[in-house]
Amino acid sequence: MIPAHNEAKRLGGTLERIRRYAERHDFSVEVMVVSDASVDGTPDLARAFDPGQMTLNVLASTTSKGKGRTVRRGMLAARGQILLMTDADLATPIEDLDKLLIWLDEGYDVVIGSRALPESVLCPPQGPLRRLIGWLFRTLRRTLFLHDIRDTQCGFKLFNRQVADEVFARQLLDDAAFDCEILLLARVGGYRIKEVGVAWGHDPDSRMKLISESFRMLRSLIALKFRLGGGRA
């Protein structure tokens, strides 16, 4: 599942890479592109793409819903038994999905890519300001809940169908703190979460408005703590 806001420049290459990945594997692949108020032709580009052996579905909204709601819409509409959410720029390469699938086979319910483990590879890393804000966010979040998870914000997460249906149906946040919410919902629900180091590269053309979104996320963290508590470590 790929959330997309004005991603016409990057989406074609991303879909091509996913198609090549699908051709090398013997399981069926459905790609769900959900466009959030794109005005650059993102939905048309996705609909015109030749998916090959994949199934490609496109959902589009004309008014901005926020990344959280965009992801929720796509994950609940997807039909697979294993669901991956990934960003339109493939900051984590699709090939790293193999690293996550292993842990679903080991009995975990949610497997998340991480930029903060010894085996993680960051090339290129974020700039100093983003790293500082990220550190402050992680420090506060780990004080409030999900103490054992180092990186909640990497946009590469894998769910089995049961957990996806449950947590995304209960998700309320539309801002970028929704990642914390869905993981906290999974933890409160007693589901097993595995964090796995992945490759990740910062894209300077990030769609996130760093300062304003950071303040929204901080408010959302505090609201989550009151609504859901700390979960279990």
C-alpha positions as YAML, in Angstrom:
chain: A
units: angstrom
residues:
- id: 1
  name: MET
  ca: [0.00, 0.00, 0.00]
- id: 2
  name: ILE
  ca: [1.47, 3.33, -1.13]
- id: 3
  name: PRO
  ca: [0.16, 6.71, 0.09]
- id: 4
  name: ALA
  ca: [0.88, 9.39, -2.50]
- id: 5
  name: HIS
  ca: [0.61, 13.16, -2.54]
- id: 6
  name: ASN
  ca: [1.85, 14.77, -5.76]
- id: 7
  name: GLU
  ca: [4.19, 11.86, -6.51]
- id: 8
  name: ALA
  ca: [4.02, 11.84, -10.32]
- id: 9
  name: LYS
  ca: [7.79, 12.30, -10.64]
- id: 10
  name: ARG
  ca: [8.68, 9.36, -8.41]
- id: 11
  name: LEU
  ca: [5.78, 6.96, -8.57]
- id: 12
  name: GLY
  ca: [6.53, 5.45, -11.99]
- id: 13
  name: GLY
  ca: [10.00, 4.35, -10.92]
- id: 14
  name: THR
  ca: [8.63, 2.97, -7.67]
- id: 15
  name: LEU
  ca: [5.95, 0.91, -9.42]
- id: 16
  name: GLU
  ca: [8.52, -0.37, -11.91]
- id: 17
  name: ARG
  ca: [10.79, -1.55, -9.11]
- id: 18
  name: ILE
  ca: [7.90, -3.26, -7.30]
- id: 19
  name: ARG
  ca: [6.87, -4.95, -10.56]
- id: 20
  name: ARG
  ca: [10.40, -6.33, -11.01]
- id: 21
  name: TYR
  ca: [10.33, -7.56, -7.42]
- id: 22
  name: ALA
  ca: [6.97, -9.29, -7.99]
- id: 23
  name: GLU
  ca: [8.30, -11.01, -11.10]
- id: 24
  name: ARG
  ca: [11.07, -12.62, -9.05]
- id: 25
  name: HIS
  ca: [8.67, -14.13, -6.50]
- id: 26
  name: ASP
  ca: [5.97, -16.75, -6.75]
- id: 27
  name: PHE
  ca: [3.38, -15.05, -4.53]
- id: 28
  name: SER
  ca: [0.67, -12.76, -5.86]
- id: 29
  name: VAL
  ca: [1.13, -9.02, -5.37]
- id: 30
  name: GLU
  ca: [-1.54, -6.33, -5.15]
- id: 31
  name: VAL
  ca: [-0.38, -2.71, -5.17]
- id: 32
  name: MET
  ca: [-2.80, -0.17, -3.74]
- id: 33
  name: VAL
  ca: [-1.95, 3.45, -4.56]
- id: 34
  name: VAL
  ca: [-3.94, 5.98, -2.54]
- id: 35
  name: SER
  ca: [-3.60, 9.55, -3.77]
- id: 36
  name: ASP
  ca: [-4.26, 12.29, -1.26]
- id: 37
  name: ALA
  ca: [-5.46, 15.40, -3.15]
- id: 38
  name: SER
  ca: [-2.72, 15.16, -5.78]
- id: 39
  name: VAL
  ca: [-2.88, 17.85, -8.47]
- id: 40
  name: ASP
  ca: [0.06, 16.67, -10.61]
- id: 41
  name: GLY
  ca: [-1.58, 13.70, -12.31]
- id: 42
  name: THR
  ca: [-0.48, 11.08, -9.77]
- id: 43
  name: PRO
  ca: [-3.72, 9.02, -9.99]
- id: 44
  name: ASP
  ca: [-3.71, 9.07, -13.81]
- id: 45
  name: LEU
  ca: [-0.07, 7.99, -13.91]
- id: 46
  name: ALA
  ca: [-0.80, 5.10, -11.57]
- id: 47
  name: ARG
  ca: [-3.85, 3.99, -13.56]
- id: 48
  name: ALA
  ca: [-1.86, 4.07, -16.81]
- id: 49
  name: PHE
  ca: [1.01, 1.99, -15.45]
- id: 50
  name: ASP
  ca: [1.34, -1.56, -16.83]
- id: 51
  name: PRO
  ca: [1.34, -3.77, -13.70]
- id: 52
  name: GLY
  ca: [2.38, -6.94, -15.46]
- id: 53
  name: GLN
  ca: [1.49, -9.90, -13.26]
- id: 54
  name: MET
  ca: [0.61, -7.64, -10.32]
- id: 55
  name: THR
  ca: [-2.82, -6.29, -9.49]
- id: 56
  name: LEU
  ca: [-2.82, -2.50, -9.34]
- id: 57
  name: ASN
  ca: [-5.64, -0.53, -7.73]
- id: 58
  name: VAL
  ca: [-5.86, 3.25, -7.38]
- id: 59
  name: LEU
  ca: [-7.91, 5.27, -4.91]
- id: 60
  name: ALA
  ca: [-7.95, 9.06, -5.02]
- id: 61
  name: SER
  ca: [-9.39, 11.89, -2.94]
- id: 62
  name: THR
  ca: [-9.82, 15.44, -4.17]
- id: 63
  name: THR
  ca: [-9.49, 17.01, -0.72]
- id: 64
  name: SER
  ca: [-6.53, 16.45, 1.58]
- id: 65
  name: LYS
  ca: [-7.15, 13.84, 4.27]
- id: 66
  name: GLY
  ca: [-3.68, 13.61, 5.82]
- id: 67
  name: LYS
  ca: [-1.26, 10.72, 5.61]
- id: 68
  name: GLY
  ca: [-2.83, 8.84, 8.50]
- id: 69
  name: ARG
  ca: [-6.26, 8.71, 6.93]
- id: 70
  name: THR
  ca: [-4.78, 7.98, 3.50]
- id: 71
  name: VAL
  ca: [-2.92, 4.96, 4.83]
- id: 72
  name: ARG
  ca: [-5.95, 3.77, 6.78]
- id: 73
  name: ARG
  ca: [-8.10, 3.92, 3.65]
- id: 74
  name: GLY
  ca: [-5.62, 1.91, 1.63]
- id: 75
  name: MET
  ca: [-4.89, -0.73, 4.25]
- id: 76
  name: LEU
  ca: [-8.57, -1.44, 4.87]
- id: 77
  name: ALA
  ca: [-9.30, -1.58, 1.12]
- id: 78
  name: ALA
  ca: [-6.41, -3.93, 0.30]
- id: 79
  name: ARG
  ca: [-7.36, -7.57, -0.11]
- id: 80
  name: GLY
  ca: [-4.19, -9.51, 0.69]
- id: 81
  name: GLN
  ca: [-3.48, -11.69, 3.73]
- id: 82
  name: ILE
  ca: [-0.17, -9.90, 4.29]
- id: 83
  name: LEU
  ca: [-0.14, -6.11, 4.00]
- id: 84
  name: LEU
  ca: [2.86, -3.82, 3.55]
- id: 85
  name: MET
  ca: [2.75, -0.05, 3.83]
- id: 86
  name: THR
  ca: [5.62, 1.72, 2.11]
- id: 87
  name: ASP
  ca: [6.36, 5.26, 0.98]
- id: 88
  name: ALA
  ca: [6.09, 6.44, -2.62]
- id: 89
  name: ASP
  ca: [9.81, 7.16, -2.84]
- id: 90
  name: LEU
  ca: [10.78, 3.65, -1.66]
- id: 91
  name: ALA
  ca: [13.11, 5.17, 0.91]
- id: 92
  name: THR
  ca: [13.44, 1.57, 2.05]
- id: 93
  name: PRO
  ca: [13.96, -0.64, -1.02]
- id: 94
  name: ILE
  ca: [11.17, -3.10, -1.73]
- id: 95
  name: GLU
  ca: [13.73, -5.89, -1.68]
- id: 96
  name: ASP
  ca: [13.98, -5.45, 2.10]
- id: 97
  name: LEU
  ca: [10.48, -6.90, 2.33]
- id: 98
  name: ASP
  ca: [12.21, -10.30, 2.34]
- id: 99
  name: LYS
  ca: [13.79, -9.38, 5.71]
- id: 100
  name: LEU
  ca: [10.36, -8.69, 7.20]
- id: 101
  name: LEU
  ca: [8.53, -11.69, 5.78]
- id: 102
  name: ILE
  ca: [10.86, -14.06, 7.62]
- id: 103
  name: TRP
  ca: [9.59, -12.79, 10.96]
- id: 104
  name: LEU
  ca: [5.92, -13.20, 10.07]
- id: 105
  name: ASP
  ca: [6.78, -16.84, 9.42]
- id: 106
  name: GLU
  ca: [8.28, -16.94, 12.93]
- id: 107
  name: GLY
  ca: [4.93, -15.98, 14.45]
- id: 108
  name: TYR
  ca: [5.14, -12.21, 14.77]
- id: 109
  name: ASP
  ca: [1.99, -10.23, 13.89]
- id: 110
  name: VAL
  ca: [3.59, -6.90, 12.95]
- id: 111
  name: VAL
  ca: [7.10, -6.47, 11.54]
- id: 112
  name: ILE
  ca: [8.46, -2.95, 11.16]
- id: 113
  name: GLY
  ca: [11.48, -1.59, 9.34]
- id: 114
  name: SER
  ca: [13.85, 0.38, 11.55]
- id: 115
  name: ARG
  ca: [16.50, 3.01, 10.91]
- id: 116
  name: ALA
  ca: [17.84, 2.78, 14.46]
- id: 117
  name: LEU
  ca: [19.29, -0.72, 14.84]
- id: 118
  name: PRO
  ca: [22.96, -1.71, 14.44]
- id: 119
  name: GLU
  ca: [22.20, -3.48, 11.17]
- id: 120
  name: SER
  ca: [20.28, -0.51, 9.70]
- id: 121
  name: VAL
  ca: [21.92, 1.22, 6.72]
- id: 122
  name: LEU
  ca: [21.27, 4.95, 6.20]
- id: 123
  name: CYS
  ca: [22.43, 6.28, 2.85]
- id: 124
  name: PRO
  ca: [22.09, 9.21, 2.83]
- id: 125
  name: PRO
  ca: [21.05, 10.01, 6.41]
- id: 126
  name: GLN
  ca: [18.83, 12.92, 7.35]
- id: 127
  name: GLY
  ca: [20.27, 16.39, 7.89]
- id: 128
  name: PRO
  ca: [21.21, 17.69, 11.36]
- id: 129
  name: LEU
  ca: [17.92, 19.48, 12.06]
- id: 130
  name: ARG
  ca: [15.79, 16.47, 11.16]
- id: 131
  name: ARG
  ca: [18.02, 14.20, 13.22]
- id: 132
  name: LEU
  ca: [17.68, 16.50, 16.24]
- id: 133
  name: ILE
  ca: [13.90, 16.74, 15.98]
- id: 134
  name: GLY
  ca: [13.72, 12.99, 15.43]
- id: 135
  name: TRP
  ca: [15.79, 12.38, 18.57]
- id: 136
  name: LEU
  ca: [13.56, 14.66, 20.64]
- id: 137
  name: PHE
  ca: [10.44, 12.95, 19.30]
- id: 138
  name: ARG
  ca: [11.79, 9.45, 20.02]
- id: 139
  name: THR
  ca: [12.86, 10.44, 23.52]
- id: 140
  name: LEU
  ca: [9.41, 11.75, 24.40]
- id: 141
  name: ARG
  ca: [7.61, 8.87, 22.73]
- id: 142
  name: ARG
  ca: [9.72, 6.21, 24.49]
- id: 143
  name: THR
  ca: [9.03, 7.99, 27.79]
- id: 144
  name: LEU
  ca: [5.29, 7.75, 27.18]
- id: 145
  name: PHE
  ca: [4.89, 4.33, 25.51]
- id: 146
  name: LEU
  ca: [6.41, 1.69, 23.22]
- id: 147
  name: HIS
  ca: [9.58, 1.90, 25.30]
- id: 148
  name: ASP
  ca: [11.25, -1.05, 23.59]
- id: 149
  name: ILE
  ca: [10.76, 0.17, 19.99]
- id: 150
  name: ARG
  ca: [13.52, 2.41, 18.69]
- id: 151
  name: ASP
  ca: [11.97, 3.67, 15.46]
- id: 152
  name: THR
  ca: [8.21, 3.98, 15.00]
- id: 153
  name: GLN
  ca: [8.37, 6.35, 12.02]
- id: 154
  name: CYS
  ca: [10.07, 4.35, 9.28]
- id: 155
  name: GLY
  ca: [7.38, 4.03, 6.60]
- id: 156
  name: PHE
  ca: [7.98, 0.33, 5.93]
- id: 157
  name: LYS
  ca: [5.65, -1.84, 8.00]
- id: 158
  name: LEU
  ca: [4.20, -5.31, 7.51]
- id: 159
  name: PHE
  ca: [0.98, -6.67, 9.05]
- id: 160
  name: ASN
  ca: [-0.97, -9.87, 8.91]
- id: 161
  name: ARG
  ca: [-4.56, -9.43, 7.81]
- id: 162
  name: GLN
  ca: [-6.17, -9.87, 11.23]
- id: 163
  name: VAL
  ca: [-4.03, -7.23, 12.90]
- id: 164
  name: ALA
  ca: [-4.36, -4.77, 10.01]
- id: 165
  name: ASP
  ca: [-8.15, -5.02, 10.07]
- id: 166
  name: GLU
  ca: [-8.24, -4.44, 13.81]
- id: 167
  name: VAL
  ca: [-5.74, -1.64, 14.27]
- id: 168
  name: PHE
  ca: [-6.57, 0.41, 11.18]
- id: 169
  name: ALA
  ca: [-10.29, 0.20, 11.92]
- id: 170
  name: ARG
  ca: [-9.55, 1.74, 15.34]
- id: 171
  name: GLN
  ca: [-6.99, 4.31, 14.15]
- id: 172
  name: LEU
  ca: [-8.10, 7.91, 14.64]
- id: 173
  name: LEU
  ca: [-5.03, 10.07, 13.94]
- id: 174
  name: ASP
  ca: [-4.54, 11.65, 10.54]
- id: 175
  name: ASP
  ca: [-1.14, 13.25, 11.15]
- id: 176
  name: ALA
  ca: [2.26, 11.55, 11.00]
- id: 177
  name: ALA
  ca: [1.92, 10.25, 14.57]
- id: 178
  name: PHE
  ca: [-0.47, 7.62, 13.20]
- id: 179
  name: ASP
  ca: [2.50, 5.22, 13.05]
- id: 180
  name: CYS
  ca: [2.74, 5.40, 16.82]
- id: 181
  name: GLU
  ca: [-1.00, 4.89, 17.15]
- id: 182
  name: ILE
  ca: [-1.20, 1.74, 15.06]
- id: 183
  name: LEU
  ca: [1.78, 0.19, 16.85]
- id: 184
  name: LEU
  ca: [0.34, 1.10, 20.24]
- id: 185
  name: LEU
  ca: [-3.02, -0.36, 19.24]
- id: 186
  name: ALA
  ca: [-1.26, -3.57, 18.23]
- id: 187
  name: ARG
  ca: [0.66, -3.67, 21.52]
- id: 188
  name: VAL
  ca: [-2.47, -3.02, 23.60]
- id: 189
  name: GLY
  ca: [-4.18, -5.78, 21.62]
- id: 190
  name: GLY
  ca: [-1.50, -8.24, 22.67]
- id: 191
  name: TYR
  ca: [0.02, -8.69, 19.23]
- id: 192
  name: ARG
  ca: [3.71, -9.44, 18.78]
- id: 193
  name: ILE
  ca: [5.82, -6.70, 17.13]
- id: 194
  name: LYS
  ca: [9.28, -7.26, 15.64]
- id: 195
  name: GLU
  ca: [11.63, -4.41, 14.71]
- id: 196
  name: VAL
  ca: [14.08, -5.17, 11.89]
- id: 197
  name: GLY
  ca: [16.96, -3.06, 10.62]
- id: 198
  name: VAL
  ca: [16.55, -2.02, 6.98]
- id: 199
  name: ALA
  ca: [18.26, 0.15, 4.40]
- id: 200
  name: TRP
  ca: [16.87, 3.68, 4.20]
- id: 201
  name: GLY
  ca: [17.77, 6.81, 2.27]
- id: 202
  name: HIS
  ca: [16.61, 10.34, 3.03]
- id: 203
  name: ASP
  ca: [14.91, 12.10, 0.13]
- id: 204
  name: PRO
  ca: [15.41, 15.89, 0.26]
- id: 205
  name: ASP
  ca: [12.08, 16.25, -1.57]
- id: 206
  name: SER
  ca: [10.21, 15.16, 1.55]
- id: 207
  name: ARG
  ca: [6.52, 16.14, 1.67]
- id: 208
  name: MET
  ca: [6.57, 16.62, 5.46]
- id: 209
  name: LYS
  ca: [6.43, 20.19, 6.79]
- id: 210
  name: LEU
  ca: [8.99, 19.62, 9.49]
- id: 211
  name: ILE
  ca: [8.22, 22.21, 12.17]
- id: 212
  name: SER
  ca: [4.42, 22.43, 11.98]
- id: 213
  name: GLU
  ca: [4.00, 18.66, 11.63]
- id: 214
  name: SER
  ca: [6.36, 18.04, 14.54]
- id: 215
  name: PHE
  ca: [4.20, 20.14, 16.88]
- id: 216
  name: ARG
  ca: [1.08, 18.30, 15.72]
- id: 217
  name: MET
  ca: [2.78, 14.98, 16.38]
- id: 218
  name: LEU
  ca: [3.82, 16.00, 19.88]
- id: 219
  name: ARG
  ca: [0.24, 16.90, 20.73]
- id: 220
  name: SER
  ca: [-0.91, 13.59, 19.28]
- id: 221
  name: LEU
  ca: [1.59, 11.62, 21.41]
- id: 222
  name: ILE
  ca: [0.20, 13.12, 24.58]
- id: 223
  name: ALA
  ca: [-3.38, 12.45, 23.45]
- id: 224
  name: LEU
  ca: [-2.45, 8.84, 22.68]
- id: 225
  name: LYS
  ca: [-1.00, 8.36, 26.15]
- id: 226
  name: PHE
  ca: [-4.28, 9.51, 27.71]
- id: 227
  name: ARG
  ca: [-6.42, 7.47, 25.31]
- id: 228
  name: LEU
  ca: [-4.53, 4.18, 25.15]
- id: 229
  name: GLY
  ca: [-2.05, 4.22, 28.03]
- id: 230
  name: GLY
  ca: [1.43, 2.81, 27.61]
- id: 231
  name: GLY
  ca: [0.69, -0.68, 26.36]
- id: 232
  name: ARG
  ca: [3.00, -3.48, 27.40]
- id: 233
  name: ALA
  ca: [6.74, -3.53, 26.78]
...
